[in-house]
């Protein structure tokens, strides 16, 4: 991806600060977890005009969304943690991610027992250069927290579903649209929200969908095969 298409660290930090304020204002997150986004925002702003940047919201201090009613469990609450590293790529058809793992968990409330875990993930690459089996960017269930108790691991991690990359803003959009549809209906047309979505989409989507379009314009072939890590990575 061209350097000009990647927001600078300062710009991305400013957008994360806006995201933090919006989630807090709309009462979508528990107030004390706002600090996790603010710390990531501050670190990015300190990097200034850099086109290569990274940030982490750790599993030990996730973004915790407010609980909502659930007919089976009483109340449930999503939470989100993420590790992102962005770097311009040599080819325009490669999304600019060196690392990407956005983890969405759902727990019962207030007990906090894990009910579901999903990763929006960049395929792991081994020391020999080979990739793990699956699409380069994928949605995968199960797994465990980094450095977490393996007793809490959800055992089934397959399949890995093809999905476009999603950083923090787009992952939050996914959560809000699914768990808080009334709020989603209000904010999704607001100018401030659309400004956030636009910069996130421009970072995540163009190379991904261009790769698919290139596949469709050639001789008959499997799009899934083209998105497989061993083919695209």
Secondary structure, 3 states (H helix, E strand, C coil): CCHHHCCCHHHHHHHHHHHHHHHHHCCCECHHHHHHHHHHHHHHHHCCCCCCEEEEECHHHCEEECCEEECCCEEEEEEEEEEEEECCCCCCCCCCEEEEEEEEEEEECCCCCEEEEEEEEECCECCCCCECCCECEEEEECECCCCCCHHHCECCCCCEEECCCCCHHHHHHHHHHHHCHHHHHHHCCCHHHHHHHHHHHHHHCHHHHHHHHHHHCCCCCCHHHHHEHHHHC
